[in-house]
Amino acid sequence: MFATIAKRYDLLNHLLSGNVDRRWRRVLAKRLRDRLGSDRTRILDLACGTGDLSLTLFEFTRAQITAADFCRPMLQLAATKSLHRNAPIRLVEGDALNLPFRDRSFDAVTIGFGLRNLAAVDDGLKEIFRVLKPGGTIAVLEFSKSQTPIVRSLFQFYFARVLPLMGGVISGSRSAYTYLPNSVQSFPSQEELAMMLGNVGFMGVSYENLTGGIAALHLGKRPG
């Protein structure tokens, strides 16, 4: 599915979100920068897609960025964008549920709009915990459920009616943009995800609602 829409993925992300997705990524990068140290910091951007978050992280932190995804056409686009931006991002094709990295390899792991796509969210969080160094930070940016009734109603209408139609016309795959609202609807709420992170072993878990709560940024830390 992601391979099918790869070429139109960035256009649709920015168009259908009114470019708000760029601001959300910058918020994550800024919050993470405040928690990191030197430019020798190692960050894994998981489910990186076409590399938008990876490039934003490099811009804000100048850290050593490794970007991983299991969809090769997405990674090929990320490689082209990294080359054009002169960003030395290491790209790895791999499964988020079975990462090809050693234990305690990274100072931070980010995942933007990818956690809900995993076949098993708990297993994905456990893998992130495994590859994080003690004291390392997890940052999860994901669509969420607004607690404001009018915002929630408008968002649900847009996601269920408008987005599949526009996304289908532009990408040629309506099923992909029908999957999106369905995956968001079934994803845990902000509080539930915070609890899941705690159950895996992360401490100091917090979340920040973005744009009325239609997206949320969760942060946590591996003890150590």
DALIN-V431586 format. One record per residue. N is the residue number from 1. RES is the residue in one small letter. PHI is phi in radians with two decimals (NA if undefined). PSI is psi in whole degrees, 0 to 359 (999 if undefined). D_FIRST is the distance of its C-alpha to the first C-alpha in Angstrom with 1 decimal. Layout:
N | RES | PHI | PSI | D_FIRST
N | RES | PHI | PSI | D_FIRST
//
This chain:
1 | m | NA | 313 | 0.0
2 | f | -1.19 | 326 | 3.8
3 | a | -1.11 | 323 | 5.4
4 | t | -1.12 | 321 | 5.2
5 | i | -1.75 | 6 | 6.7
6 | a | -0.96 | 315 | 8.7
7 | k | -1.17 | 334 | 11.8
8 | r | -1.84 | 4 | 12.2
9 | y | -1.08 | 310 | 11.1
10 | d | -1.13 | 314 | 14.8
11 | l | -0.98 | 313 | 16.4
12 | l | -1.21 | 321 | 14.6
13 | n | -0.97 | 310 | 15.3
14 | h | -1.26 | 319 | 18.9
15 | l | -1.18 | 311 | 19.5
16 | l | -1.30 | 341 | 18.2
17 | s | -1.75 | 359 | 20.0
18 | g | 1.11 | 30 | 23.1
19 | n | 1.23 | 7 | 22.8
20 | v | -1.15 | 333 | 23.6
21 | d | -1.05 | 327 | 20.7
22 | r | -1.11 | 317 | 22.9
23 | r | -1.13 | 320 | 25.8
24 | w | -1.05 | 318 | 24.1
25 | r | -1.15 | 323 | 23.2
26 | r | -1.16 | 323 | 26.8
27 | v | -1.05 | 314 | 28.1
28 | l | -1.03 | 312 | 26.4
29 | a | -1.07 | 320 | 27.7
30 | k | -1.17 | 315 | 31.2
31 | r | -1.10 | 320 | 31.4
32 | l | -1.22 | 319 | 30.4
33 | r | -0.98 | 322 | 32.8
34 | d | -1.14 | 340 | 35.6
35 | r | -1.73 | 349 | 35.0
36 | l | -1.69 | 166 | 34.8
37 | g | -1.80 | 245 | 37.7
38 | s | -1.38 | 175 | 38.1
39 | d | -1.30 | 359 | 35.7
40 | r | -1.50 | 2 | 35.6
41 | t | -1.06 | 139 | 33.3
42 | r | -1.86 | 123 | 30.1
43 | i | -2.07 | 134 | 26.9
44 | l | -1.82 | 121 | 23.6
45 | d | -1.76 | 106 | 20.6
46 | l | -1.60 | 146 | 18.0
47 | a | 0.94 | 51 | 14.2
48 | c | -1.26 | 342 | 15.4
49 | g | 1.04 | 232 | 12.4
50 | t | -1.52 | 7 | 14.2
51 | g | 1.61 | 10 | 17.5
52 | d | -1.04 | 313 | 18.9
53 | l | -1.20 | 321 | 20.4
54 | s | -1.02 | 315 | 21.6
55 | l | -1.17 | 322 | 23.4
56 | t | -1.14 | 319 | 24.9
57 | l | -1.08 | 317 | 26.1
58 | f | -1.12 | 319 | 27.7
59 | e | -1.05 | 319 | 29.4
60 | f | -1.53 | 331 | 30.9
61 | t | -2.00 | 336 | 31.7
62 | r | 0.97 | 27 | 32.2
63 | a | -1.41 | 173 | 31.1
64 | q | -1.44 | 111 | 29.7
65 | i | -1.78 | 126 | 25.9
66 | t | -1.92 | 127 | 23.5
67 | a | -2.01 | 127 | 19.8
68 | a | -2.20 | 142 | 17.4
69 | d | -2.75 | 160 | 13.7
70 | f | -1.76 | 2 | 11.8
71 | c | -1.87 | 106 | 9.4
72 | r | -1.07 | 317 | 11.9
73 | p | -1.01 | 324 | 10.9
74 | m | -1.13 | 315 | 11.1
75 | l | -1.12 | 326 | 14.3
76 | q | -1.12 | 321 | 15.7
77 | l | -1.19 | 321 | 15.6
78 | a | -1.09 | 321 | 17.2
79 | a | -1.11 | 317 | 19.8
80 | t | -1.12 | 316 | 20.8
81 | k | -1.15 | 320 | 21.2
82 | s | -1.11 | 320 | 23.2
83 | l | -1.12 | 316 | 25.4
84 | h | -1.15 | 329 | 26.1
85 | r | -1.61 | 1 | 27.1
86 | n | 0.95 | 44 | 29.1
87 | a | -1.90 | 116 | 27.5
88 | p | -1.36 | 68 | 27.9
89 | i | -1.64 | 130 | 24.7
90 | r | -1.47 | 123 | 24.0
91 | l | -1.84 | 132 | 20.4
92 | v | -2.30 | 130 | 19.4
93 | e | -1.53 | 121 | 16.4
94 | g | -2.92 | 164 | 16.6
95 | d | -1.62 | 126 | 15.7
96 | a | -1.10 | 340 | 16.8
97 | l | -1.59 | 355 | 18.4
98 | n | -2.65 | 71 | 20.4
99 | l | -1.21 | 139 | 21.2
100 | p | -1.49 | 46 | 23.1
101 | f | -2.28 | 152 | 25.8
102 | r | -1.26 | 161 | 29.3
103 | d | -1.00 | 144 | 30.6
104 | r | 0.99 | 48 | 31.8
105 | s | -1.67 | 335 | 30.3
106 | f | -2.19 | 148 | 29.3
107 | d | -1.40 | 337 | 31.3
108 | a | -2.68 | 148 | 28.3
109 | v | -2.25 | 129 | 24.7
110 | t | -2.02 | 152 | 22.4
111 | i | -2.59 | 116 | 19.0
112 | g | -1.94 | 114 | 17.8
113 | f | 1.00 | 35 | 15.2
114 | g | -2.24 | 341 | 13.7
115 | l | -1.10 | 321 | 16.0
116 | r | -1.22 | 346 | 14.7
117 | n | -1.50 | 352 | 11.3
118 | l | -1.28 | 145 | 13.5
119 | a | -1.12 | 331 | 14.3
120 | a | -2.51 | 104 | 17.9
121 | v | -1.07 | 316 | 19.0
122 | d | -1.01 | 317 | 22.6
123 | d | -1.15 | 323 | 21.8
124 | g | -1.12 | 319 | 19.9
125 | l | -1.16 | 323 | 23.0
126 | k | -1.14 | 322 | 25.3
127 | e | -1.15 | 319 | 23.7
128 | i | -1.08 | 316 | 24.1
129 | f | -1.03 | 318 | 27.7
130 | r | -1.08 | 316 | 28.3
131 | v | -1.49 | 352 | 27.5
132 | l | -1.38 | 142 | 29.3
133 | k | -1.25 | 154 | 33.0
134 | p | -0.95 | 131 | 35.6
135 | g | 1.52 | 356 | 35.9
136 | g | -1.30 | 161 | 32.4
137 | t | -1.94 | 138 | 30.2
138 | i | -1.83 | 139 | 26.8
139 | a | -2.31 | 118 | 25.2
140 | v | -2.01 | 117 | 22.3
141 | l | -1.87 | 122 | 21.1
142 | e | -2.67 | 153 | 19.1
143 | f | -1.05 | 149 | 19.1
144 | s | -2.51 | 193 | 21.9
145 | k | -1.96 | 114 | 24.3
146 | s | -1.11 | 141 | 27.1
147 | q | -1.59 | 358 | 30.6
148 | t | -1.67 | 116 | 32.0
149 | p | -0.92 | 314 | 31.9
150 | i | -1.20 | 321 | 31.7
151 | v | -1.14 | 317 | 28.9
152 | r | -1.08 | 318 | 27.0
153 | s | -1.15 | 315 | 27.5
154 | l | -1.12 | 318 | 26.6
155 | f | -1.11 | 316 | 23.4
156 | q | -1.14 | 321 | 22.4
157 | f | -1.11 | 314 | 23.2
158 | y | -1.09 | 315 | 21.3
159 | f | -1.18 | 321 | 18.1
160 | a | -1.47 | 331 | 18.5
161 | r | -1.94 | 308 | 19.8
162 | v | -1.38 | 311 | 19.6
163 | l | -1.05 | 314 | 16.3
164 | p | -1.07 | 324 | 14.1
165 | l | -1.18 | 307 | 16.5
166 | m | -1.15 | 316 | 16.6
167 | g | -1.08 | 320 | 13.0
168 | g | -1.15 | 318 | 12.3
169 | v | -1.12 | 314 | 15.3
170 | i | -1.35 | 320 | 14.6
171 | s | -1.55 | 337 | 11.0
172 | g | 1.48 | 5 | 11.1
173 | s | -2.35 | 89 | 8.3
174 | r | -1.14 | 328 | 10.4
175 | s | -1.06 | 325 | 8.4
176 | a | -1.12 | 323 | 6.3
177 | y | -1.62 | 0 | 9.9
178 | t | -1.54 | 324 | 11.4
179 | y | -1.06 | 321 | 9.6
180 | l | -0.98 | 303 | 11.1
181 | p | -1.11 | 327 | 14.7
182 | n | -1.14 | 321 | 14.5
183 | s | -1.21 | 325 | 13.6
184 | v | -1.19 | 318 | 16.4
185 | q | -1.07 | 324 | 18.7
186 | s | -1.57 | 357 | 18.6
187 | f | -1.39 | 149 | 18.9
188 | p | -1.03 | 153 | 22.5
189 | s | -1.22 | 174 | 25.0
190 | q | -1.00 | 313 | 26.6
191 | e | -1.17 | 320 | 29.5
192 | e | -1.14 | 320 | 27.5
193 | l | -1.17 | 320 | 25.3
194 | a | -1.04 | 320 | 28.6
195 | m | -1.17 | 320 | 30.1
196 | m | -1.09 | 319 | 27.3
197 | l | -1.08 | 318 | 27.8
198 | g | -1.13 | 321 | 31.5
199 | n | -1.16 | 329 | 31.1
200 | v | -1.25 | 333 | 29.3
201 | g | 2.26 | 357 | 32.3
202 | f | -1.26 | 146 | 31.7
203 | m | -2.05 | 163 | 34.7
204 | g | 1.05 | 35 | 35.5
205 | v | -1.26 | 132 | 32.2
206 | s | -2.45 | 163 | 32.1
207 | y | -2.45 | 154 | 29.7
208 | e | -2.23 | 120 | 29.9
209 | n | -1.31 | 139 | 28.6
210 | l | -2.12 | 138 | 27.3
211 | t | 0.89 | 58 | 27.6
212 | g | 1.27 | 12 | 29.2
213 | g | 1.59 | 9 | 27.0
214 | i | -1.31 | 344 | 23.6
215 | a | -2.39 | 160 | 22.7
216 | a | -2.54 | 146 | 24.6
217 | l | -1.94 | 117 | 25.4
218 | h | -1.78 | 136 | 26.6
219 | l | -2.19 | 143 | 28.9
220 | g | -2.70 | 174 | 30.5
221 | k | -2.39 | 139 | 32.5
222 | r | -1.36 | 128 | 32.9
223 | p | -1.05 | 151 | 36.6
224 | g | 2.55 | 999 | 38.9
//
